[in-house]
């Protein structure tokens, strides 16, 4: 598998989370309907997916333990899960063995996907490639493997959350800006050896259009008004006022 400057650190980080990832996988694979982001916003509220996914060939980039692909398979799609972390794929395989729900799993980074050009109808990433792969590379790969008219859906942290997030993940997210938006792209944290990628909405628009996409929607996800949890140290009082996550939906209309 092609090595990228950030890939080894990210794979090592996810490999160390094996026990908690198995627990999360069992919960997510059992969900009666898709639910998105850290506050588990149900699909019936968020409307992240295309209206009908039956028979669509789907590539999930950065599938982790495979629960998004499992949701899509139960809805009649034909998913392929890709991820660079072997331990994540082993959990996905274990969940397939436990549930009997089968779909292909491929070890690959989002920046280099071993699928044929114009071979899938939908590319999707909930976190995964959406924040752990270099956008300049993985968006180009998504465009390459999508057929004309195919759709790209990806979910990551909102721009506002990234501008407010403290340097230490143990600190609560404040209501004041902690960093500049101008030039945001590659993020590293002092208490984690990982590399994330987050770009501003304007940069996303230009990147998507440069790769042959028309933008269909930008969905902002908030916590429910009665939420009491604090995932990622995000107080519910913050998450009900400002979006925690953003979902981009785009359609490939021309060859990049």
C-alpha positions as a printed Julia matrix, in Angstrom:
256×3 Matrix{Float64}:
   0.0     0.0     0.0
   1.32    3.45   -0.93
   2.79    5.31    2.04
   1.93    8.93    2.66
   3.62   11.23    5.21
   0.64   11.15    7.6
  -0.53    7.59    7.07
   1.69    5.61    9.46
   0.79    7.79   12.47
  -2.92    7.58   11.73
  -2.87    3.8    11.22
  -0.95    3.36   14.48
  -3.49    5.49   16.34
  -6.5     3.52   15.08
  -4.76    0.2    15.69
  -4.46    1.09   19.39
  -8.23    1.63   19.71
  -9.14   -1.98   18.99
 -11.28   -2.79   22.07
 -13.4     0.36   21.99
 -13.79    0.13   18.23
 -15.2    -3.39   18.52
 -17.73   -2.19   21.08
 -18.74    0.72   18.83
 -18.98   -1.58   15.82
 -21.41   -3.91   17.58
 -23.64   -0.98   18.5
 -23.51    0.62   15.06
 -24.04   -2.59   13.08
 -27.18   -3.16   15.18
 -28.67    0.31   14.51
 -32.16   -0.02   12.99
 -31.48    2.97   10.74
 -28.35    4.98    9.89
 -27.43    7.6    12.48
 -24.75   10.16   11.85
 -21.99   11.9    13.73
 -21.1    12.06   17.39
 -24.67   12.88   18.42
 -26.25    9.99   16.45
 -28.55   12.1    14.27
 -30.96    9.64   12.57
 -31.12    9.48    8.8
 -34.83   10.38    8.97
 -33.75   13.77   10.38
 -30.4    14.35    8.63
 -31.23   13.13    5.08
 -27.58   12.35    4.33
 -28.12    9.51    1.84
 -29.67    9.56   -1.63
 -33.36    8.77   -1.51
 -32.91    5.29   -3.0
 -29.64    3.36   -2.67
 -30.96   -0.02   -3.82
 -28.57   -1.7    -6.29
 -26.12    1.22   -6.16
 -22.46    0.21   -6.22
 -20.92    2.13   -3.34
 -17.32    2.76   -2.27
 -16.9     3.71    1.38
 -13.52    5.42    1.82
 -12.13    5.01    5.3
 -14.81    2.52    6.3
 -13.28    1.72    9.69
 -15.34   -1.11   11.16
 -17.73   -1.06    8.21
 -20.98    0.02    9.83
 -21.92    2.58    7.15
 -21.41   -0.07    4.47
 -23.51   -2.45    6.59
 -26.36    0.07    6.73
 -26.17    0.49    2.96
 -26.04   -3.26    2.33
 -29.2    -3.75    4.4
 -30.86   -1.07    2.24
 -30.04   -3.04   -0.92
 -26.83   -1.3    -2.02
 -23.66   -3.12   -3.07
 -20.94   -1.55   -0.92
 -17.18   -1.98   -0.95
 -15.41   -0.92    2.24
 -11.87    0.44    2.02
  -9.6     1.4     4.94
  -5.82    1.58    5.54
  -5.9     0.08    9.07
  -5.75   -3.74    9.23
  -7.24   -3.94   12.73
 -10.28   -1.93   11.63
 -10.84   -4.26    8.7
 -10.49   -7.28   10.97
 -13.28   -5.9    13.16
 -15.4    -5.34   10.05
 -14.73   -8.95    9.01
 -15.64  -10.15   12.5
 -18.93   -8.25   12.31
 -19.64   -9.85    8.95
 -19.04  -13.26   10.53
 -21.33  -12.42   13.47
 -24.16  -10.98   11.37
 -23.87  -12.93    8.11
 -23.94   -9.64    6.16
 -21.21   -9.77    3.5
 -19.52   -7.16    1.3
 -15.93   -6.75    0.03
 -13.31   -5.18    2.29
 -10.09   -3.74    0.81
  -7.05   -2.37    2.58
  -6.27    0.99    0.98
  -5.89    4.64    1.85
  -8.46    7.12    0.56
  -5.75    8.77   -1.52
  -5.15    5.61   -3.59
  -8.24    3.45   -4.17
  -7.75    0.19   -6.12
 -11.04    0.43   -8.02
 -11.56    1.01  -11.72
 -12.38    4.45  -13.07
 -16.1     5.23  -13.41
 -16.97    2.0   -11.58
 -19.2     3.14   -8.69
 -22.44    5.06   -8.28
 -21.81    6.53   -4.82
 -18.7     7.39   -2.8
 -19.31    7.95    0.9
 -17.2     8.75    3.95
 -18.36    9.43    7.51
 -15.18   10.83    9.02
 -12.8     8.2     7.53
 -11.21    9.67    4.41
 -13.24   12.83    4.99
 -10.82   13.97    7.71
  -7.95   11.43    7.74
  -6.96   11.6     4.04
  -5.44   14.5     2.12
  -8.39   16.26    0.42
  -6.43   17.2    -2.69
  -5.78   13.5    -3.3
  -8.87   11.7    -2.05
 -11.38   14.02   -3.74
  -9.57   13.38   -7.03
  -9.8     9.62   -6.38
 -13.51    9.91   -5.6
 -14.02   11.75   -8.89
 -12.02    9.11  -10.77
 -13.94    6.08   -9.51
 -17.39    7.7    -9.77
 -19.37    7.3   -12.95
 -20.72   10.55  -14.49
 -23.85   11.42  -12.53
 -22.61    9.53   -9.47
 -22.79   11.15   -6.05
 -20.2    11.95   -3.38
 -21.31   12.21    0.27
 -18.89   12.95    3.1
 -19.19   14.0     6.74
 -16.59   15.62    8.95
 -16.2    18.12   11.76
 -17.73   21.51   11.04
 -15.45   24.42   10.25
 -16.72   26.31   13.29
 -15.96   23.39   15.6
 -12.4    23.18   14.28
 -11.89   26.9    14.79
 -13.14   26.65   18.39
 -11.6    23.28   19.35
  -8.94   23.51   22.09
  -5.47   22.1    21.54
  -6.01   19.39   24.18
  -8.88   16.98   23.61
  -9.46   16.73   27.37
 -10.54   20.4    27.48
 -14.16   21.37   26.74
 -14.88   23.2    23.49
 -15.25   26.92   24.25
 -17.52   29.46   22.56
 -14.57   31.55   21.38
 -12.34   31.12   18.33
  -8.99   29.45   19.03
  -7.36   29.7    15.59
  -7.6    31.38   12.22
  -9.77   30.08    9.39
  -7.45   31.44    6.71
  -5.04   28.74    5.59
  -6.66   25.89    7.54
  -5.81   22.5     6.05
  -3.54   20.15    8.0
  -4.15   19.73   11.75
  -1.99   18.07   14.4
  -2.67   17.98   18.13
  -0.13   18.12   20.99
  -1.64   15.13   22.83
  -2.08   12.87   19.76
   0.39   11.74   17.08
  -2.27   11.93   14.35
  -2.81   14.18   11.34
  -6.25   15.4    10.3
  -7.36   17.51    7.35
 -10.0    20.23    7.56
 -10.62   22.95    5.0
 -12.96   25.92    4.91
 -16.29   25.84    3.01
 -14.94   28.1     0.29
 -11.94   25.83   -0.24
 -14.22   22.77   -0.34
 -16.34   24.42   -3.04
 -13.32   25.22   -5.19
 -11.78   21.76   -4.69
 -15.0    19.96   -5.59
 -15.65   22.08   -8.67
 -12.04   21.66   -9.81
 -12.6    17.89   -9.76
 -15.76   17.96  -11.84
 -18.44   18.1    -9.14
 -21.63   20.12   -8.83
 -22.53   20.79   -5.2
 -25.96   19.52   -4.2
 -26.14   20.35   -0.5
 -24.28   21.3     2.65
 -26.07   19.78    5.66
 -25.18   21.1     9.1
 -25.73   18.71   12.0
 -26.68   19.98   15.45
 -27.4    18.13   18.68
 -31.05   17.62   19.61
 -32.49   20.23   21.97
 -32.76   17.69   24.81
 -29.21   16.33   24.39
 -27.18   15.86   27.61
 -24.05   14.03   26.36
 -20.65   15.66   25.81
 -18.87   13.6    23.1
 -15.43   14.91   22.14
 -15.8    17.36   25.04
 -18.46   19.28   23.09
 -20.99   20.67   25.6
 -24.59   20.14   24.45
 -25.18   23.86   24.97
 -22.55   24.42   22.25
 -23.83   21.71   19.95
 -27.43   22.93   19.95
 -26.34   26.43   18.91
 -23.63   25.69   16.34
 -23.14   22.77   13.94
 -20.87   19.97   15.14
 -20.56   18.35   11.72
 -21.03   19.22    8.06
 -22.2    16.84    5.35
 -21.28   17.68    1.77
 -23.24   16.18   -1.11
 -21.96   16.61   -4.66
 -22.57   15.05   -8.08
 -19.86   14.26  -10.61
 -20.9    15.91  -13.84
 -17.72   16.02  -15.95
 -14.47   14.13  -16.05
 -11.84   15.91  -13.9
